[in-house]
Amino acid sequence: MEYRRLGDSGLIVSRLALGAMTFTSGTLDKVDPAQAERLVGRAIDAGVNLFDTADVYDRGESETVLGKILAPHRRDVVIATKAGVRNARGLLAAGLSRRHILMSVDDSLRRLGTDWIDVYVVHIFDPLTPIDETLEALDAVVRAGKVRYLAFSNWPAWAVAAAMERQAANGWARFTHGQMFYSLLGRDIERDMLPVMDRYGLGLTVWSPLAFGFLSGKFTRETLGAEGSRFANGDMLGFDKEAAFALLDRMRAIAAARGISVPQLAYAWLLARLQVSSILVGATRPEQLDDNLAAVDIVLPAEDIAALDELTRPARTYPYWMIDDHGDRKRRQALVPIDRNRGLG
């Protein structure tokens, strides 16, 4: 296993983390506690030290299952959990108000069976709550010793920049990183979010690196819309399916030539990105987890990375095409080398 600091913090995390979204005590047809314990054990044996869950996963049952399994290892692991997405029917059971954050932290601590949360993630941007109210509440739970580090997920870049400035101005506990969707089929964060993260020394943890399972390689043009498929009734990504299958065809060829699996190729491409601190890996079977974790040892040749980059490069949007086409490119390239892996080119 390889490890990275989480942003500019002193917290060291494994480059592959185990996501516990599918862990359940029985209400979902996913990973029951016995299987979850096997998966966690395999992950720990492989050197994984970061485990991720949320209060909304199976209405909190994921936290309960994960907390019990990790109890004997508590001092050696990093537990991340989240709040903000609606997790009950009540009007106030969502958002990033001071009330909801303070209540959610205590509820997560109880379900996890721990005295502290290593990383507390605000799960989604809340346009109804003033940013200062959210940040002050987050600072309060850190000062109370209930939380060690803070992070955001699914926030727009402008809000992250505003939050970092407000945290600095008020001496509040700062965000260490963002947990964002990033994959070969979802490179949107390269436009604005990665430059913001660069500016403020933030780390990046990645959710859904296989694009909701599409990049597992198990789907074909014929089976994608089959009954029971997560893509049968639409999908969150809304990507160009024909372009995505063209990418998958190329990935299968590259993976076969390198003697690796298609998911490993998708993970290896992400691991080559300089700003990626850790990738959340999901699995329902031990052999699936083993295959995913083996990706940490894969170093892709530059030509494979370039080929995948070119196939999936996001369309240029304003003002970036104006900057690229009419900015002082010669001066920029001479004084500030551009790392295209960070989406600044």
TORLUMKE-605144 format. One record per residue: residue number from 1; y, x, z of N, C-alpha, C in turn. Coordinates in pm, whole numbers. Each point is the difference from the previous one (the first is absolute). Example, Ala and Ser with C-alpha at 12.3 -4.5 7.8 and 13.67 -1.06 7.14 Angstrom:
REC   num     n.py     n.px     n.pz    ca.py    ca.px    ca.pz     c.py     c.px     c.pz
REC     1     -569     1319      780      119      -89        0      120       90        0
REC     2      105      -35      -72      119       82        6      109      -77       73
//
This chain:
REC   num     n.py     n.px     n.pz    ca.py    ca.px    ca.pz     c.py     c.px     c.pz
REC     1     -119       84        0      119      -84        0      125       88        0
REC     2      105      -49      -64      129       65        3       94      -84       85
REC     3      107       65       49       92      -68       90      144       29      -41
REC     4       87      -91       35      144       15      -26       80      -49      120
REC     5      120       57       14       94      -60       94       47     -133      -58
REC     6       25      -95       86       47     -130      -44      152        5      -12
REC     7       46       24     -122      143       20      -21       47      124       71
REC     8      118       -8       60       55      113       75      -41       -1      146
REC     9      -91      -90       37      -44       -7      139     -103      108       28
REC    10      -39       11      124     -104       95       38     -138      -60        1
REC    11      -13     -126      -43     -129      -67        2      -84       44     -120
REC    12     -121       47       26      -91       49     -103     -102     -109      -32
REC    13      -10      -34     -127      -95     -105      -40      -88       49     -115
REC    14     -117      -57       -8      -93       32     -110       55      -58     -130
REC    15      -26       69     -111       52      -45     -128      -67     -128      -50
REC    16     -118      -27       52      -64     -128      -24      -14      -71      134
REC    17       40     -126        4       -7      -79      122      -91     -120      -25
REC    18      -50      -59      107      -87     -117      -15       78     -126       31
REC    19        7      -91      -98       63     -129       21      -99     -101       54
REC    20       44      -78       97      -90      -94       67       31     -145      -35
REC    21       61      -25     -113       37     -136      -36     -121      -93       -7
REC    22     -114       52      -41     -120      -84      -16      -84       -9      127
REC    23       41       68      108      -77       -7      124       18     -138       62
REC    24     -109      -60       42        5     -136       53     -105      -19      109
REC    25       26      -97       83     -100      -34      103      -91     -113      -47
REC    26       17      -40     -125      -92     -101      -53       63     -111      -79
REC    27      133      -11        1       63     -112      -69       19       26     -149
REC    28      -15      123      -43        9       33     -142     -132       60      -46
REC    29      -30      -20     -125     -124       55      -55       27      142      -48
REC    30       27       88       93       37      137      -35      -82       98       82
REC    31       67       74       90      -65      107       76      -12      -43      145
REC    32     -123      -27       45      -20      -41      138       11      120       93
REC    33        8      -21      132       21      110       93     -103      113      -10
REC    34     -126      -33      -22     -103      105      -10       24       88     -122
REC    35       29      -63     -114       28       78     -121      131       77       14
REC    36       99      -61       65      127       68       22      -20      127       84
REC    37      -86       -9      100      -26      118       83      -66      110      -81
REC    38      -88      -37      -91      -63      102      -86      105       66      -90
REC    39       88      -80      -56      103       55      -88       95       92       75
REC    40       43      -42      118       90       82       79      -67      131       39
REC    41     -129       -8       37      -73      122       36       -8       96     -117
REC    42      -27      -52     -121       -6       85     -120      135       65      -25
REC    43      106      -79       18      134       51      -24       35      111       99
REC    44      -29      -21      126       29      102      102      -80      127      -28
REC    45     -126      -15      -36      -83      116      -33       58       78     -118
REC    46       67      -69      -92       60       64     -117      136       61       30
REC    47       51      -21      121      128       59       37      118      -95       -5
REC    48      -24     -128      -28      108      -98       -3       52      -21      143
REC    49      133        5       16       56      -28      134      100     -114        0
REC    50       33      -55     -118       96     -110       -9      -73     -129      -35
REC    51       21     -103       81      -64     -129      -19      108     -108        0
REC    52       -5      -87      -99      110      -94      -24      -47     -145        7
REC    53       78      -83       68      -30     -141       10      132      -77        5
REC    54       -6     -130       32      122      -82       11      -32     -125       78
REC    55      104      -58       60      -24     -120       81      -38     -121      -86
REC    56       28        7     -131      -30     -112      -88     -141        4      -57
REC    57      -67      114        9     -135       12      -57      -99      -81       82
REC    58      -55     -102      -62      -91      -92       68       58      -50      131
REC    59      133      -31       -6       71      -55      116      -16       87      125
REC    60        3      129      -17       -6       92      113     -139       51       32
REC    61     -103      -60      -59     -136       43       32      -27      142      -47
REC    62       64       43     -108      -17      138      -45       44       98      108
REC    63      112      -29       65       47       87      109     -102        4      113
REC    64      -54     -115       35      -97       -7      109     -124       82      -31
REC    65      -55      -18     -120     -121       74      -39       28      149       -5
REC    66      109       41      -65       32      142      -12       26       63      136
REC    67       72      -70       86       32       54      132     -123       30       82
REC    68      -98      -90       -3     -123       21       76      -78      120      -53
REC    69       -4       14     -132      -75      111      -59       65      134       31
REC    70      133        3       -4       72      126       19       23       37      147
REC    71      -32      -90       91       27       26      141      -55      134       49
REC    72     -124       39      -34      -51      130       48       70      120      -65
REC    73       71      -24     -110       65      108      -74      152       -5       11
REC    74       51      -82       91      142      -35       -2       94      120       -3
REC    75      -29      104       73       92      114        8       -4       86     -126
REC    76      -97      -22      -85      -17       85     -119       35      -70     -130
REC    77       41     -127        7       28      -75     -123      141      -54        2
REC    78       49      -31     -119      132      -60      -18      -21     -144      -46
REC    79       50      -95       77      -13     -141      -35      134      -53      -48
REC    80       -2      -58     -119      119      -65      -55      -26     -150       -9
REC    81       95      -78       43       -9     -145      -18      136      -52      -41
REC    82        5     -128      -37      120      -54      -63       35     -138       55
REC    83      125      -39      -26       47     -134       37      109      -42      -97
REC    84       17     -129      -14      107      -52      -84      -47     -107      -95
REC    85     -121       13      -54      -56     -103      -87      -49     -116       87
REC    86       16     -121      -48      -40     -117       79     -146        9       41
REC    87      -26      -15      131     -137        8       50      -41     -124       80
REC    88       83     -103       -5      -32     -127       66       87     -109      -64
REC    89      -22     -125       37       70     -111      -64      141      -21       54
REC    90       27       43      120      130      -26       62      116       56      -80
REC    91      114      -65        9      119       41      -74       40      143       32
REC    92      -21       44      124       46      131       44     -107      109      -11
REC    93     -116      -34      -58     -112       95       -5        7       91     -121
REC    94      118       49      -30       19       89     -115      137       64       11
REC    95       23      100      -85      131       60       -6       16      121       91
REC    96      122       56       -2       28      123       74      114      -19      100
REC    97        5     -118       60       97      -23      106      -40       78      124
REC    98       95       20       90      -31       68      126     -110      -75       75
REC    99        9     -132        4     -100      -80       70     -139       24      -57
REC   100      -11       -6     -132     -133       11      -60      -56      141       13
REC   101       84      101      -13      -48      137       12      -51       28      141
REC   102       79      -37      101      -41       28      138     -129      -74       36
REC   103      -12     -122      -45     -121      -77       27     -119       57      -78
REC   104       22       38     -124     -109       50      -84      -54      133       50
REC   105       86       87       48      -47      127       55      -94      -23      117
REC   106       40      -86       90      -85      -28      117     -133      -64      -42
REC   107        5      -90      -96     -123      -63      -47      -94      103      -64
REC   108       56       90      -80      -83      103      -65      -59       96      102
REC   109       77       39      100      -52       87      104     -119      -65       71
REC   110       13     -128       27     -109      -72       68     -124       -5      -88
REC   111       16      -35     -127     -116       -9      -88      -64      136      -26
REC   112       81      102      -15      -53      135      -24      -61       61      126
REC   113       35      -53      116      -52       53      126       50      140       28
REC   114      126       25      -29       56      134       18      134      -10       69
REC   115       47      112       55      130        3       69      114       33      -95
REC   116      -32       50     -118      106       36      -94      -48      -16     -144
REC   117       95      -24      -88      -24       -6     -144       59      127      -60
REC   118      -81       73      -74       51      125      -57      106      -24     -106
REC   119      -28      -89      -92       94      -29     -109       17     -151      -11
REC   120      123      -46       18       29     -143      -11       78      -24     -128
REC   121      -55      -86      -86       52      -21     -134       58     -140      -13
REC   122      126      -10      -41       54     -132      -33      -53      -34     -139
REC   123      -76     -108       -7      -92      -25     -110       67      -46     -129
REC   124      118      -60       12       69      -51     -119      148      -12       34
REC   125       86       13      -99      143      -13       23       34     -144       36
REC   126       88      -16       98       41     -132       47      148      -21      -33
REC   127       31      -76     -106      140      -19      -39       78      -91       94
REC   128      -69      -68       94       67      -92       90       48       65      129
REC   129      -51      117       31       36       68      125       88      120      -31
REC   130      112       15       71       84      119      -21      -79      127       24
REC   131       20       98      -84      -74      125       12       20       62      138
REC   132      122       -5       52       25       60      131      -84      -65      110
REC   133      -20     -130       -7      -82      -68      100     -143       52       -4
REC   134      -54       15     -121     -136       53      -16       -9      143       52
REC   135       94       83      -39       -6      142       37       18       21      150
REC   136       87      -80       60       22       12      144     -125      -42       77
REC   137      -68     -103      -48     -124      -44       65     -108      105      -15
REC   138      -10       64     -116      -98      106      -22       29      119       92
REC   139      127       33       13       37      109       91      -41      -33      143
REC   140       15     -127       38      -33      -41      137     -149       18       30
REC   141      -87      -32      -96     -143       13       28      -43      147        3
REC   142       73       85      -74      -27      144        9       43       52      136
REC   143      120      -36       42       51       46      130      -84      -53      116
REC   144      -63     -115      -19      -86      -57      105     -136       69        5
REC   145      -28       90      -95     -127       71       -2     -114      -78      -62
REC   146       30     -115      -60     -105      -81      -61      -35       47     -141
REC   147       95       67      -65      -16       47     -137       47      144       -8
REC   148      -71       80      -81       37      141      -15       84       27     -125
REC   149      -39      -59     -114       70       23     -126       21     -133      -73
REC   150      101       -2      -88       37     -121      -70      -13       18     -152
REC   151      -30     -109      -69      -10        5     -146       35     -137      -56
REC   152       21       -4     -131       29     -125      -69     -101      -18     -112
REC   153      -18     -122      -45      -87      -29     -113       62     -113      -81
REC   154       -5       14     -132       49     -104      -91      148      -29       20
REC   155       78      106       17      145      -11       10       64       49     -129
REC   156      116      -55      -38       73       56     -115       67      132       40
REC   157       24       84      -98       55      133       27      137       -7       67
REC   158       84      -94      -42      134       -8       58       -7      -28      150
REC   159      -96      -85       41      -12      -34      141      -49      119       82
REC   160      -89       80      -58      -48      120       68      116       98       21
REC   161       80       21     -103      114       90       12       98      -51      106
REC   162       27     -130       -1       91      -57      100      -57       17      140
REC   163     -130      -23       15      -64       12      131        5      144       51
REC   164      -26       95      -86        2      141       43      140       40       46
REC   165      102      -49      -68      138       31       40       34      -66      133
REC   166      -42     -123       20       28      -70      125      -77       62      117
REC   167     -123       41      -25      -77       67      106       68      130       41
REC   168       46       77      -97       67      126       31      131      -24       74
REC   169       77      -98      -44      131      -27       59      -10      -46      145
REC   170     -108      -73       32      -14      -57      134      -96       77       91
REC   171      -59      106      -52      -95       75       82     -128      -75       25
REC   172      -34      -95      -89     -123      -77       14     -118       79      -57
REC   173     -120      -30       48     -121       61      -54       -4      -27     -150
REC   174      -31      102      -78        8      -12     -145     -138      -27      -61
REC   175        3      -53     -121     -125      -15      -75      -53      139      -37
REC   176     -131       15        8      -62      126      -43      -52       -8     -143
REC   177      -31     -123      -46      -58      -14     -134        0     -146      -44
REC   178      -37      -18     -124      -20     -134      -52     -143      -16      -47
REC   179      -51     -121       15     -133      -32      -53       23      -95     -118
REC   180      -26       50     -121       37      -72     -121     -117       -9      -98
REC   181        7     -101      -86      -97      -11     -107       30      106     -107
REC   182     -102       79      -35       18      107      -99     -136       25      -64
REC   183       -4       -2     -130     -124       26      -71       32       28     -145
REC   184     -101       34      -77       20       20     -143       49     -128      -69
REC   185      -25     -115       60       48     -126      -55      122      -55       73
REC   186       56       80       89      117      -45       74       84      119       43
REC   187       87       46      -90       81      118       26      148      -33       22
REC   188       28     -125       37      138      -45       16       80       83      101
REC   189      -67       47      105       74       71      105       57      133      -47
REC   190      -44       46     -118       53      127      -50      146      -10      -41
REC   191       48     -120      -31      138      -15      -45      101       22      112
REC   192      -18      -69      112      100        5      108      -57       44      134
REC   193     -121      -49       34      -52       26      133      -31      148       23
REC   194      -65       65      -95      -34      141       22      124       87       14
REC   195      105      -19      -81      122       77       25       61      -26      138
REC   196       -4     -125       46       51      -30      134      -84       71      106
REC   197     -132       -3      -18      -87       70       96       29      149        0
REC   198       23       55     -117       36      142      -10      128       29       78
REC   199       98      -86      -19      131       20       62       -9        1      151
REC   200      -87      -83       58       -4      -15      145     -122       66       65
REC   201      -77       75      -76     -114       68       58     -111      -93       46
REC   202      -19     -110      -71     -101      -98       37     -133       29      -68
REC   203     -107      -27       69     -132       12      -58      -38     -129      -70
REC   204     -116        2      -65      -48     -117      -74     -149      -19       24
REC   205      -35     -117       49     -141      -40        3      -16     -110     -104
REC   206     -114       -2      -66      -20      -86     -117     -100     -110       30
REC   207       39     -125      -32      -97     -108       10      -42      -45     -140
REC   208     -121      -50      -10      -62      -45     -125        6      105     -110
REC   209      -53      119       26        2      105     -103      -85      -33     -122
REC   210      -91      -97       12      -82      -42     -114       53     -128      -64
REC   211      126      -33       29       65     -116      -62      -84     -127       18
REC   212      -22      -34      127      -76     -120       35     -141        2      -58
REC   213      -55      121      -15     -137       15      -44      -17       17     -149
REC   214      106      -19      -78      -15       13     -145      -44      141      -39
REC   215       55      100       68      -31      139      -34     -131       48       62
REC   216      -75      -91       59     -135       37       43      -90       21     -121
REC   217       41      -59     -113      -79       12     -123     -108     -103      -14
REC   218      -10      -91       97     -110      -97       -4       28     -118      -93
REC   219      128      -17      -39       34     -112      -86       -4       40     -147
REC   220      -38      -95      -84        7       17     -144       89     -111      -56
REC   221       29        9     -129       81     -105      -62      -70     -136        9
REC   222     -131        2        6      -77     -124        4      -12      -56      142
REC   223       -1       86      101      -27      -47      136      126      -18       85
REC   224      116       45      -50      120       -2       84       34     -140       48
REC   225      -15      -98      -88       36     -137       38     -116      -84       46
REC   226     -114       63       29     -118      -75       43       23      -69      134
REC   227      -67     -112       18       13      -75      125      -37       89      118
REC   228       84       -1      103      -22       83      117       75      131       -3
REC   229       47       41     -118       79      121      -11      138      -22       59
REC   230       56      102       64      134      -14       57      106      -17     -107
REC   231      -36       31     -126       95      -14     -109      -19     -130      -78
REC   232      -93      -83       44      -35     -121      -75      116      -98       -9
REC   233       75      -13      107      111      -97        4      135       70        9
REC   234       15      106      -77      125       76        6      -13      116       96
REC   235      105       80       10       -4      115       89      141       38       39
REC   236       12       75      109      130       40       50       69       99      -93
REC   237      -77       80      -71       60      106      -81       64      -54     -128
REC   238      -66      -94      -63       53      -54     -124       13      104     -109
REC   239      -93       94       -6       10      108      -97      -55      -41     -136
REC   240       37       79     -100      -49      -19     -136     -149       36       -1
REC   241      -84     -102      -13     -144       23       15      -56       91     -109
REC   242       47      -17     -123      -54       83     -107       39      146       20
REC   243      125       23       41       43      138       29      -79       56      119
REC   244      -29      -85       98      -75       46      118     -143       37      -38
REC   245      -61      -78      -89     -136       35      -43       -1      124      -88
REC   246      107       21      -76       10      124      -77        7      120       95
REC   247       75      -16      109        6      104      103     -138       22       60
REC   248      -69     -110       31     -132       11       62      -99       69      -93
REC   249        9      -29     -127      -88       68      -97       24      150        4
REC   250      126       40        4       33      143        6      -45       61      132
REC   251       15      -75      107      -42       50      131     -152       21        4
REC   252      -74      -92      -60     -145       15       -3      -39      128      -75
REC   253       69       28     -108      -30      121      -79       33      126       79
REC   254      116        1       67       40      117       79      -95       20      117
REC   255      -32     -111       69      -89        8      116     -138       53      -41
REC   256      -52      -49     -111     -131       45      -47        3      149      -33
REC   257      107       46      -62       11      141      -36        9       90      123
REC   258       58      -52      107       16       79      124     -114      -22       98
REC   259      -90      -91      -29     -111      -27       90       41      -69      128
REC   260      101      -87       -9       47      -74      117        2     -148      -35
REC   261       23      -85       99        6     -143      -23      142      -41      -38
REC   262       12     -119      -57      132      -52      -37       90      -17      123
REC   263      -48      -58      111       85       -8      119       44      139       50
REC   264      -88       96       -4       38      135       43      112       55      -86
REC   265       -4      -30     -128      107       45      -90      133      -65       39
REC   266       -3     -129       31      122      -70       40       57       59      128
REC   267      -88       30       95       46       62      125       52      141      -25
REC   268      -69       77      -81       39      139      -24      136        7      -67
REC   269       30      -94      -90      132       -3      -62      109      -20      106
REC   270      -24      -90       95       96      -23      107       12      121       93
REC   271     -112       62       32        3      116       90       77      116      -60
REC   272       13        2     -133       76      105      -66      150      -23        7
REC   273       43     -120       40      143      -29       11       54       64      126
REC   274      106       74      -11       50       81      111       40      -83      122
REC   275       52     -120      -21       53      -76      112     -104      -86       72
REC   276     -120       -8      -53     -102      -84       64      -56       71      123
REC   277       23      -59      116      -51       56      125     -146      -39       22
REC   278      -28     -130      -19     -135      -49       25      -23     -126      -82
REC   279     -126      -23      -35      -38     -115      -81      -96      -88       81
REC   280       29     -129        6      -88      -91       72     -120      -35      -87
REC   281     -116       33       49     -125      -23      -71      -69     -120       63
REC   282      -43      -92      -83      -76     -113       50     -144       10      -47
REC   283      -91      -55       76     -141        2      -39      -74     -108       78
REC   284     -106      -51      -61      -86      -96       68     -139       55       22
REC   285      -32      113      -68     -132       62       12       16      150       26
REC   286      -90       60       79       11      143       29        1       87     -125
REC   287      -85      -32      -99       -5       83     -120      130       -9      -79
REC   288       64     -116        4      130      -16      -66      105       85       71
REC   289       -3       -1      132       94       82       77      -22      148      -27
REC   290     -126       43       -3      -29      142      -27       55       43     -135
REC   291      -16      -85     -101       50       31     -134      152       14        2
REC   292       67      -92       70      146        5        7       49      125       74
REC   293      -63       31      112       45      114       80      -22      133      -71
REC   294      -97        4      -89      -27      124      -73      114       36      -95
REC   295       88      -95      -28      112       26      -91       94      106       53
REC   296        0       21      131       94       98       58      -30      142      -47
REC   297     -121       24      -47      -38      134      -46       19       20     -149
REC   298       49     -102      -69       15        8     -146      140       49      -36
REC   299        6      104      -79      129       50      -51        1      -22     -150
REC   300       84      -89      -46        4      -32     -142       72      107      -80
REC   301      -52       35     -117       73       92      -88      133      -62      -43
REC   302       96       85      -30      133      -48      -38       -6      -91     -121
REC   303      -92       26      -93       -5      -82     -121      -48     -142       30
REC   304      -87      -16      100      -44     -134       37      114      -78       65
REC   305       74       66       88      114      -65       65      103      -40     -105
REC   306       29       90      -93       98      -29     -104      -43     -118      -86
REC   307     -129       -7      -32      -51     -110      -82       14     -133       72
REC   308      -34       -3      128       12     -124       77      146      -37       22
REC   309       84      100       21      144      -26       13       54      -68     -124
REC   310      -36       54     -114       55      -52     -125      -49     -143      -27
REC   311     -123      -28       34      -55     -134      -22       65     -106       88
REC   312       52       41      114       47      -98       99      147       15       34
REC   313       72       82      -75      141       25       33       79     -131       -2
REC   314       75      -31      106       78     -125        3      110        1     -106
REC   315       32     -119      -48      111      -12      -95      130       41       68
REC   316       86       64      -75      127       41       57       90     -123       17
REC   317       69       -4      112       92     -110       27      140       58       23
REC   318       98      -88      -12      137       42       28       18       20      151
REC   319       72      103       46       82       95      -76      -73      128      -41
REC   320     -134        2       16      -71      126      -20       -1       44     -145
REC   321      -10      -97      -97        4       44     -138      138       54      -36
REC   322      105      -51       65      135       51      -24       13      141       55
REC   323      -54       22      118        6      133       62      -79      101      -83
REC   324     -119      -41      -42      -85       90      -78       61       33     -136
REC   325       55     -102      -65       47       19     -137      139       62       -8
REC   326       83      -27       99      139       44      -11       47       85      116
REC   327      -84       20       99       37       88      109       -3      145      -45
REC   328       50       89       86        4      143      -34     -138       60       26
REC   329      -92      -24      -95     -139       42       17      -10      152       15
REC   330       75       74      -82       -9      146        4       40       54      137
REC   331      110      -51       54       46       44      132      -99      -39      109
REC   332      -54     -122      -11      -96      -46       98     -125       86        3
REC   333      -53       27     -117     -124       78       -8       22      144       44
REC   334      119       52      -20       27      138       39       16       16      150
REC   335       59     -101       65       33       14      142      -97      -72       93
REC   336      -54     -112      -45      -89      -78       87     -128      -31      -77
REC   337     -101       85        9     -126      -27      -71      -54     -137       39
REC   338      -42      -75      -99      -46     -136       24     -151       -2       11
REC   339      -49      -57      107     -144      -16       17      -38     -138      -54
REC   340      -63       -3     -117      -31     -128      -63     -105      -79       77
REC   341      -74       68       87      -96      -74       83       71      -92       97
REC   342      129       24       23       73      -82       95       85     -105      -70
REC   343      -17       -9     -130       66     -108      -71      149       17      -15
REC   344       51      124        7      143       22      -11       43       37     -140
REC   345      -97       18      -92       34       48     -133       26     -115      -96
//
